[in-house]
Amino acid sequence: MKPTVRISDAEWEVMNLAWARAPIASSAIVDELSARKGWRSRTIRTLLDRLVKKGALTYASDGKRFLYRPGVTLEACVRRESRSFLDRVFGGEPAAMLINLVKETDLSADDIKELKRILQEKEK
């Protein structure tokens, strides 16, 4: 698998289907995204072509069908996007991001307990 690639917001929609349901036929991707997002078949097929060119998706022929599989892991893409977001929005400072998220998010007692546990491990 390729380490990671830059994926647009629209391409994330396609990749999420591939990660969840691989191998997945192009027709299933088109049907799902047409219904859910209102996108045209040609738009979706263009996204598939771009993702294949980037190495984010691979495909194999199965008769007349094309079956798609991820060429990159979800974890690698999330790491890349997280780093990009952190750099763009918080100047690369993870503490600033975490503080903002904790202040702005409703956390359950269990969430707070888990955060405390993680922070205590970090102190060691």
Order of alpha helices (4+ residues) and beta strands (2+ residues): alpha-beta-alpha-alpha-beta-beta-alpha-alpha-alpha
